[in-house]
Amino acid sequence: MSCLFNSMSYFLPISSGQIRSEICDYLAANRTLIDGIETRLILDMDGGTDYVTKMRSTSTWGGGIEIQAACNIWKTRIVVRNMCRAPLSNIEFVPATTAPDKTMEFEWTGGHYEPVRK
């Protein structure tokens, strides 16, 4: 299972497998990822027409596309602390069409996501 989905499950009341499934269903339905750009075009640029099929595999790592989809699905702001660059910086994701009602924070080391536990 991907550390990104495991990290999301720290904040959501569902399993990491269910999170992956809901995100993949969202992407497959061509729902809004970024306002003004069709999601299928974004997926085509980042892996071709079988992007969602590959993402459904538990051995496939999630990334920015899945983070943005999660923002939209769960109306959440996601802050990723980029730990692999100096100076350290944050990457902020917000829902495309609604205001967020909660925040998730992750640390990213360049190859691993970990939830920021408070």
Rosetta blueprint (number, residue, H / E / L):
1 M L
2 S L
3 C H
4 L H
5 F H
6 N H
7 S H
8 M H
9 S H
10 Y H
11 F H
12 L L
13 P L
14 I L
15 S L
16 S H
17 G H
18 Q H
19 I H
20 R H
21 S H
22 E H
23 I H
24 C H
25 D H
26 Y H
27 L H
28 A H
29 A L
30 N L
31 R L
32 T L
33 L L
34 I E
35 D L
36 G L
37 I E
38 E L
39 T H
40 R H
41 L H
42 I H
43 L H
44 D H
45 M H
46 D L
47 G L
48 G L
49 T L
50 D L
51 Y H
52 V H
53 T H
54 K H
55 M H
56 R L
57 S L
58 T L
59 S L
60 T L
61 W L
62 G L
63 G L
64 G H
65 I H
66 E H
67 I H
68 Q H
69 A H
70 A H
71 C H
72 N H
73 I H
74 W H
75 K L
76 T E
77 R E
78 I E
79 V E
80 V E
81 R E
82 N E
83 M L
84 C L
85 R L
86 A L
87 P L
88 L L
89 S E
90 N E
91 I E
92 E E
93 F E
94 V L
95 P L
96 A L
97 T L
98 T L
99 A L
100 P L
101 D L
102 K E
103 T E
104 M E
105 E E
106 F E
107 E E
108 W E
109 T L
110 G L
111 G L
112 H L
113 Y E
114 E E
115 P E
116 V L
117 R L
118 K L
